[in-house]
Amino acid sequence: MPTGIKRTYSTRAAKPAPPSSPPSELTSPPPLKRKRPLSDRPTEANTPSKKVRRGLTGASAAKAKAGDAPKAKQCKLTQLHFSLDTPTLRTCPLCDLSYTRGAPDDETLHKAHCARVQRGLEWGREEQREAEKAGVEEIESRVKLSNGARGRIICFRPDVGGKIGAKLIILLDTIRLALSSPPLSPAVLQRSKIYLFLLSSPGATTTREKIVGCVVAQRISTAMAIAHTSELSSTPSSSQPTPSSSQSIAPSSSSPSPSDATPPPALLPVDSSSNLYVHPAPLPTPLGIPRLFVSSAHRRLGIASRLLTAAAQTFILGCPLDPARGEVAFTQPTGAGKAVLESWGRGGVRIYEEEQDM
């Protein structure tokens, strides 16, 4: 009985049956397949195919165009030389400050200083907010100037801090450079009061103002009287004739004798260029003005006179001072300061030394 055949593998190609007879030596083996040499191949097969270049887009295309553009021509160079005849030290005609031209620090200092000398300093909301805490007192409000502008006068001690103290340091440094004067010592500031004129900006609120004038009032003890012009012209030689003139002029009973002509007392020069001299005798004086400053754009408006009057009336509580009676003195004034001294003081203002013991 035939048995069933069970296939467990896939169908495979049947292997060829081995030959029944052994291979003959006369028969040759099949030839081996070899590759054809390159010379036998067609020319198209030996030539490499060209690669297709992809198109550039976006930034790559822009770079490619920039690279293809012709290069910019180099600018022509200029030969420079040192000018030894041109001075580097320059004096500004507006603020009268001398600085080195071309030095960055000097240029920055001059730019800031010149703006403050011409237009003054800002008095903003921060300073006004601290005014009550710092003890700032308003002396006079709605002060009308000769050009129609209005402002106010305030007063405070120089030992304030905060925003007002920082603003005062900048203001005193500006005054020092503008007047070419030494800085005020702590002993002088301890006996002083600061008077400021605040000018309201046109079209702005009252909280935005400018400091256009400043007076530093100091308590002093003595000062020296200013010599008048008539005292300067009277000399011993003018009171008695010379020997040559006495021979030609007959003596008269009205002419003074040499014993009667007494020379004037020695005078101390304060400013020989402005012909300012003082008598050396010290006189009791309660108020001194060591610094007076008005910005150049706001001069000849009566600001200095207003500040000086406010200082004379309020420096000593309940005791207004009169400059015509010699109760106010100045330190060494400049040319502009002498004009204010003569017009406001009405001939009674004196001169004192800034550093004096009380």
C-alpha positions as CSV (number, residue, x, y, z in Angstrom):
1,M,0.0,0.0,0.0
2,P,1.6,3.2,-1.1
3,T,2.4,5.6,1.7
4,G,1.7,9.5,1.5
5,I,4.7,11.8,1.0
6,K,4.7,14.8,3.3
7,R,6.6,17.9,1.9
8,T,8.0,20.2,4.5
9,Y,10.1,22.5,2.2
10,S,9.2,24.7,-0.6
11,T,9.6,23.5,-4.1
12,R,13.2,23.7,-5.2
13,A,14.7,23.3,-8.6
14,A,16.0,19.7,-8.9
15,K,19.7,19.4,-9.0
16,P,21.0,18.0,-12.2
17,A,21.9,14.3,-11.9
18,P,25.6,13.6,-12.0
19,P,26.8,12.0,-15.3
20,S,26.9,8.3,-15.4
21,S,30.3,8.3,-17.1
22,P,33.3,10.2,-15.8
23,P,34.3,13.4,-17.6
24,S,36.6,12.9,-20.5
25,E,39.9,14.6,-20.6
26,L,39.5,15.3,-24.3
27,T,36.7,17.7,-23.6
28,S,37.8,21.3,-22.8
29,P,36.3,23.3,-19.9
30,P,33.9,26.2,-20.7
31,P,35.7,29.5,-21.3
32,L,35.8,32.1,-18.5
33,K,33.8,35.4,-19.0
34,R,36.0,38.5,-18.9
35,K,35.1,42.2,-19.0
36,R,35.6,44.1,-22.1
37,P,38.4,46.6,-22.2
38,L,37.5,50.3,-22.3
39,S,38.8,50.7,-25.8
40,D,36.1,48.2,-27.0
41,R,33.3,50.1,-25.3
42,P,31.4,52.8,-27.2
43,T,32.5,56.4,-26.7
44,E,29.1,57.5,-25.2
45,A,29.6,55.0,-22.3
46,N,33.1,56.2,-21.5
47,T,32.1,60.0,-21.3
48,P,30.9,61.0,-17.8
49,S,27.5,62.6,-17.7
50,K,27.2,66.3,-16.8
51,K,25.7,67.3,-13.5
52,V,22.7,69.6,-13.6
53,R,23.3,72.8,-11.5
54,R,20.4,73.7,-9.4
55,G,19.1,77.3,-9.4
56,L,20.0,79.5,-6.4
57,T,17.2,81.2,-4.5
58,G,17.0,83.8,-1.7
59,A,20.1,84.8,0.1
60,S,22.3,82.5,-1.9
61,A,21.3,84.3,-5.1
62,A,21.9,87.7,-3.5
63,K,25.4,86.7,-2.4
64,A,26.2,85.3,-5.9
65,K,25.1,88.6,-7.5
66,A,27.1,90.6,-5.0
67,G,30.2,88.5,-5.8
68,D,29.8,88.9,-9.5
69,A,29.4,92.8,-9.1
70,P,32.6,94.8,-9.8
71,K,34.5,95.9,-6.7
72,A,34.2,99.5,-5.5
73,K,37.1,101.8,-6.4
74,Q,39.4,102.7,-3.5
75,C,39.1,106.3,-2.4
76,K,41.9,108.6,-3.0
77,L,44.1,109.1,0.1
78,T,45.1,112.6,1.3
79,Q,48.5,113.5,2.8
80,L,48.0,115.4,6.1
81,H,50.5,117.6,7.9
82,F,50.8,119.1,11.4
83,S,50.0,122.8,11.7
84,L,52.3,124.0,14.4
85,D,51.2,127.6,13.9
86,T,47.5,127.0,14.9
87,P,47.0,127.2,18.7
88,T,45.1,124.3,20.4
89,L,44.0,126.4,23.4
90,R,40.8,128.2,22.5
91,T,38.8,130.7,24.6
92,C,35.0,130.6,24.0
93,P,33.6,134.1,23.3
94,L,30.2,133.1,24.8
95,C,31.2,131.6,28.2
96,D,34.9,132.9,28.4
97,L,36.1,129.4,29.1
98,S,39.6,128.3,27.9
99,Y,39.8,124.7,26.8
100,T,42.0,122.5,24.6
101,R,40.5,122.0,21.1
102,G,40.3,118.3,20.1
103,A,40.6,116.9,23.6
104,P,37.4,114.9,24.3
105,D,37.2,115.7,28.0
106,D,37.7,119.4,27.4
107,E,35.2,119.5,24.6
108,T,32.5,117.8,26.7
109,L,33.2,120.1,29.7
110,H,33.0,123.2,27.5
111,K,29.8,122.1,25.8
112,A,28.0,121.5,29.2
113,H,29.4,124.6,30.8
114,C,28.6,127.0,27.9
115,A,25.0,125.8,27.9
116,R,24.6,126.4,31.6
117,V,26.2,129.9,31.4
118,Q,23.9,131.0,28.6
119,R,20.6,129.4,29.5
120,G,20.9,128.4,33.2
121,L,20.1,125.2,35.0
122,E,16.8,123.2,35.1
123,W,14.7,123.3,38.2
124,G,12.3,120.4,37.7
125,R,9.6,118.4,39.6
126,E,12.2,116.4,41.5
127,E,13.7,119.5,43.1
128,Q,10.3,121.1,43.8
129,R,9.1,117.8,45.4
130,E,12.0,118.0,47.9
131,A,11.7,121.8,48.5
132,E,9.5,121.5,51.6
133,K,11.7,118.8,53.2
134,A,14.9,120.7,52.5
135,G,13.6,123.9,54.1
136,V,13.4,125.9,50.9
137,E,11.6,129.3,51.5
138,E,9.9,131.3,48.8
139,I,10.9,135.0,49.4
140,E,8.9,136.6,46.5
141,S,6.6,135.2,43.9
142,R,5.4,136.4,40.5
143,V,8.3,138.8,40.1
144,K,7.9,140.7,36.8
145,L,11.0,141.5,34.8
146,S,11.6,144.3,32.3
147,N,10.8,142.0,29.3
148,G,7.5,140.9,30.8
149,A,8.6,137.5,32.0
150,R,7.8,136.4,35.5
151,G,9.6,134.3,38.1
152,R,10.1,133.8,41.8
153,I,12.9,134.1,44.4
154,I,13.7,131.2,46.8
155,C,16.2,130.8,49.6
156,F,17.7,127.9,51.4
157,R,20.8,126.8,53.4
158,P,23.8,125.5,51.4
159,D,24.0,122.3,53.5
160,V,20.9,120.7,51.8
161,G,21.1,117.2,50.3
162,G,19.2,115.2,47.8
163,K,18.4,116.6,44.3
164,I,18.7,120.2,45.5
165,G,22.1,119.6,47.0
166,A,23.4,118.0,43.8
167,K,22.0,120.9,41.7
168,L,23.7,123.4,44.0
169,I,27.1,121.7,43.6
170,I,26.8,122.0,39.8
171,L,25.6,125.6,40.0
172,L,28.5,126.7,42.3
173,D,31.0,124.9,40.0
174,T,29.5,126.7,37.0
175,I,29.9,130.1,38.9
176,R,33.4,129.2,39.8
177,L,34.4,128.6,36.2
178,A,32.5,131.6,34.9
179,L,34.0,134.1,37.4
180,S,37.5,132.4,37.5
181,S,37.2,132.4,41.3
182,P,38.3,129.9,43.9
183,P,35.7,127.5,45.3
184,L,33.8,128.6,48.5
185,S,35.3,127.0,51.6
186,P,33.1,125.0,54.0
187,A,33.6,127.8,56.6
188,V,32.1,130.4,54.2
189,L,29.2,128.2,53.2
190,Q,28.4,127.5,56.9
191,R,27.6,131.2,57.4
192,S,25.8,131.7,54.1
193,K,22.4,131.5,52.4
194,I,21.6,130.7,48.8
195,Y,19.2,132.9,46.9
196,L,18.0,131.7,43.5
197,F,15.8,133.3,40.8
198,L,13.6,130.8,39.1
199,L,12.2,131.8,35.7
200,S,9.1,130.1,34.4
201,S,9.6,128.6,30.9
202,P,7.2,130.2,28.4
203,G,4.3,127.9,27.6
204,A,5.2,125.4,30.3
205,T,3.7,124.7,33.7
206,T,5.1,126.4,36.9
207,T,6.8,123.1,37.9
208,R,9.3,123.5,35.0
209,E,11.6,126.4,35.7
210,K,15.1,127.5,35.1
211,I,17.7,128.8,37.5
212,V,18.9,132.0,35.8
213,G,20.3,133.9,38.8
214,C,22.1,133.2,42.0
215,V,23.3,135.2,45.0
216,V,25.4,133.8,47.9
217,A,24.9,135.9,51.0
218,Q,27.4,135.6,53.8
219,R,27.5,136.9,57.4
220,I,30.6,139.0,57.9
221,S,31.9,141.4,60.6
222,T,34.0,144.2,58.8
223,A,34.5,145.6,55.4
224,M,36.4,148.5,53.7
225,A,34.9,151.6,52.2
226,I,35.5,152.3,48.4
227,A,37.5,155.3,47.5
228,H,35.7,157.9,45.3
229,T,37.1,159.2,42.1
230,S,37.8,162.6,43.7
231,E,40.0,161.0,46.3
232,L,42.0,159.2,43.6
233,S,42.8,162.4,41.7
234,S,44.0,164.3,44.7
235,T,47.7,163.8,45.0
236,P,50.4,165.7,47.0
237,S,52.0,167.1,43.8
238,S,48.7,168.7,42.7
239,S,48.4,170.7,45.9
240,Q,51.7,172.5,45.7
241,P,53.5,174.0,42.7
242,T,56.7,172.7,41.2
243,P,59.9,174.7,41.5
244,S,59.8,175.8,37.9
245,S,56.3,177.0,38.1
246,S,56.9,178.9,41.4
247,Q,59.5,181.1,39.7
248,S,57.0,182.3,37.1
249,I,54.0,182.6,39.3
250,A,54.0,185.2,42.1
251,P,53.0,183.9,45.5
252,S,49.6,184.8,46.8
253,S,48.1,184.7,50.3
254,S,45.4,182.2,49.2
255,S,47.9,179.5,48.1
256,P,48.5,176.7,50.7
257,S,51.9,176.4,52.2
258,P,53.8,173.1,52.0
259,S,53.2,172.4,55.6
260,D,49.4,172.7,55.1
261,A,49.2,170.2,52.2
262,T,48.8,166.7,53.7
263,P,48.8,163.7,51.4
264,P,45.8,161.4,51.4
265,P,45.9,158.1,53.3
266,A,47.3,155.1,51.5
267,L,44.7,153.3,49.4
268,L,44.6,149.6,48.7
269,P,44.1,148.6,45.0
270,V,41.3,146.0,44.4
271,D,41.1,146.1,40.6
272,S,43.5,148.6,38.9
273,S,42.0,147.9,35.5
274,S,38.6,149.3,36.6
275,N,40.2,151.9,38.9
276,L,38.8,150.4,42.1
277,Y,40.5,151.3,45.4
278,V,39.5,151.0,49.0
279,H,40.4,152.6,52.3
280,P,42.3,150.1,54.6
281,A,40.3,151.0,57.7
282,P,37.9,148.2,58.6
283,L,34.3,149.2,59.3
284,P,31.5,147.1,60.9
285,T,29.4,145.5,58.2
286,P,26.9,142.7,58.7
287,L,26.3,141.3,55.2
288,G,28.7,140.2,52.5
289,I,28.0,138.9,48.9
290,P,30.8,136.6,47.8
291,R,29.1,135.4,44.6
292,L,26.7,136.9,42.2
293,F,25.8,135.3,38.9
294,V,23.2,135.8,36.2
295,S,23.0,133.7,33.0
296,S,24.2,135.6,29.9
297,A,20.9,135.2,28.0
298,H,18.9,136.8,30.9
299,R,21.1,139.8,31.9
300,R,20.0,143.5,31.9
301,L,16.5,142.4,33.0
302,G,16.9,143.4,36.7
303,I,17.5,139.9,38.1
304,A,20.6,140.8,40.0
305,S,19.0,143.8,41.6
306,R,16.0,141.7,42.7
307,L,18.2,139.0,44.2
308,L,20.4,141.5,46.1
309,T,17.3,143.4,47.4
310,A,15.8,140.1,48.6
311,A,19.0,139.1,50.3
312,A,19.4,142.5,52.1
313,Q,15.8,142.5,53.4
314,T,15.6,138.8,54.6
315,F,19.2,137.7,55.5
316,I,18.8,138.9,59.1
317,L,15.3,138.1,60.3
318,G,13.5,141.3,61.2
319,C,16.4,143.5,60.3
320,P,16.4,144.8,56.7
321,L,19.8,146.2,55.6
322,D,20.4,149.3,53.5
323,P,23.4,149.2,51.0
324,A,23.5,153.0,50.8
325,R,24.4,153.1,54.5
326,G,27.3,150.8,54.1
327,E,25.6,147.7,55.5
328,V,26.3,145.4,52.5
329,A,29.8,144.5,51.1
330,F,31.1,142.6,48.1
331,T,34.3,140.6,47.5
332,Q,36.5,141.5,44.6
333,P,34.0,142.3,41.8
334,T,34.5,141.9,38.1
335,G,33.8,144.6,35.5
336,A,30.1,143.7,35.3
337,G,29.9,143.2,39.1
338,K,31.3,146.7,39.6
339,A,28.5,148.2,37.4
340,V,25.9,146.4,39.6
341,L,27.7,147.4,42.7
342,E,27.5,151.1,41.8
343,S,23.9,151.1,40.4
344,W,22.3,149.0,43.2
345,G,24.4,150.2,46.2
346,R,24.1,153.9,45.4
347,G,27.7,154.6,46.4
348,G,27.5,152.9,49.8
349,V,28.6,149.4,49.1
350,R,31.9,148.2,50.6
351,I,34.6,145.6,49.8
352,Y,35.6,142.8,52.2
353,E,37.9,139.8,52.3
354,E,36.1,136.6,51.7
355,E,38.0,134.5,54.3
356,Q,37.7,136.4,57.5
357,D,37.3,135.3,61.1
358,M,34.0,136.2,62.8
